[in-house]
Amino acid sequence: MKKLEMHNGKYDWRDEAIPKDDQISPVKSHVPQHLKWTRSYDTVGSQIEDVDTDTTDAVALEPDVIDIDPNELVLNYKNIMLTNADVDRLKEGEFLNDNIIDFYLQHIHDTLDKNSKNVHLFHTTFWPLLKKDLQRASKRVANHTKLYEKNLIFLPFCEGSHWMLFVICFPMSSRRCIMYCDSLGLTPSESHLKVAQDYMKLRWKLEYPESKEPAPVFRSVTATLPCQENYCDCGVYLLHYIDMMLDENYPMLAKSMPVNEKQWFNAETIALKRKTIKSRIEAIALLNTNSQSSQKQKSQESPDTIKFLEEAAKVTDYEPISDDIFEEQLLMGGPPILSKQLRSESPEIQSGDEDGDTIMKL
């Protein structure tokens, strides 16, 4: 081994043998062949070379384990609180819980075209209220909102750890129906169907109190859709059903009911959906963090600096950027160009009362 020593008034490298106890000797371990190497010092020089060895008896080192608090808040998205435990539900093989479902429903709502006024989305908390107190639930929609004027009303619910979906279609049309969507390919139970039908009857009385016509009758139909191939993807399928029905390229309004799309998508699409939802959460969380940091930094600036920045902002000619491009750049890992909320001009949202039965409407 080379050692730097003083010789004749000058520093120079000198050979020095490594003490026996300090030599790095070959070790053995039960590791794959392509990892069976260790490093050894050349006793003549200071070079380090990779040496193939028989590593049969070495103990494999465990990587450092980082403790993550499952209850740590990741994102507060319009009063929908997502923790590390919630986000973990997006891993393969996990069931989606109500927080993840509600987040993505809200995200669907916020990214719909603002001209799409004829769609109504319920949070997952609405179904338990329907079952518990139908009369109270029927009054939960804002007074100026008429469900009978909507084209599509999405009502997700979970029973027996299985996510299902009712789509109430075209209430004021001859095509009116309650379409059941189930990723197991099942038909709706009579009790579940009756809850949805009774709800629409009560809504008719509230929305048209002076009408002498009886409440319209909704026929029950079951959609033919792609089905899950495991026991845990029902929530992901539910969200993707809604995404597909609201896709601008899908002529939902021109379709005869029920929807018959058995080959609409495959299982690989569902696996990607989990990653997509997680990416959206991470992107929005990063956006919020940057926005908060920007506000904090601004609050620490002197009044003169703040005034200068505000004046500069008035004359700076920023190149316009669409929300789609903005979100795409953020999802690709690029820094946000401006600190702003995604879809900040989304339609009005009606918040729930103390029971948290939030209702979304377009």
Buried (B, 14 or more C-beta within 10 A) or exposed (E): BBEEEEEEEEEEEEEEEEEEEEEEEBBBBEEEEEEBBBEBBEEEEEEEEEEEBEBEEBEEEEEEEEEEEEEEEBBEBBEBEBBEBBBBBBEEEBBBBBBBBBBBBBBBBBBBEEEBBEBBBBBBBBBBBBEEEBEEBBEBBEEEBBBBEBBBBBBBBBEEEBBBBBBBBBBEEEBBBBBBBBBEEEEBEEEBBEBBBBBBBBBBEEBEEEEEEEBBEBEBBBBBBBBBEEEBBBBBBBBBBBBBBBEEEBEBEEBEBBBEBEEBBEBEBBEEBBEBBBBBBBBBBBBBEBBEEEEEEEEEEEEEEEEEEEEEEEEEEEEEEEBEEBBEBBBEEEEBEEBEBBBEEBBEBEEBEEEEBBBBBB
